Amino acid sequence: MHPYSLQKIQIKYKRQHKHRQSGFTLMELLIVMAIIAMLAGLAVPNIIDSFGGAQRDGAKGQISALETALDSYRLDVGKYPANLDALIKNPGSNKRWNGPYLKKQSLPQDPWGNDYQYRKPGRHNNPYDLYSMGPDGQEGGEGENEDIVSWK
């Protein structure tokens, strides 16, 4: 091949590809966006579930703290209180009351903004029942709406 014709081919090739712009095509962008949407669709439910799990764990932790306060009250007074208010203020003139039994001066609410439920005597072979009615705010429920209880 003649060197002159090789130069001619190189110049022709450069001219043909000179006007080609760099970047992504519309199809490539659509494919990437579809992949991102699929990954987000898989991740979002897991994130929402983990948040619900964190709220349930928070309620379990608060129930455990209330149980500790109830046990301290019983050790001082000799019996469990009639209601949870007795953990923060003396329910009468009981001289053996050595509270408050909670750090805060008010009773905690569950992570969904509801009061914890306390029943004495308990219905589950315990001196008391202590529970949160869960996210639905109603007694009972299954799955995500299941009550968080002290007796399980």
Secondary structure, DSSP 8 states (H G I E B T S, - for coil): --HHHHHHHHHHHHHHHHT---S--HHHHHHHHHHHHHHHHHHHHHHHHHHHHHHHHHHHHHHHHHHHHHHHHHHHHSS--SSGGGGTS-SSS-TT-----SSSSS--B-TTS-B-EEESS-SSSSS-EEEE-TTTTSS---GGG--EES--
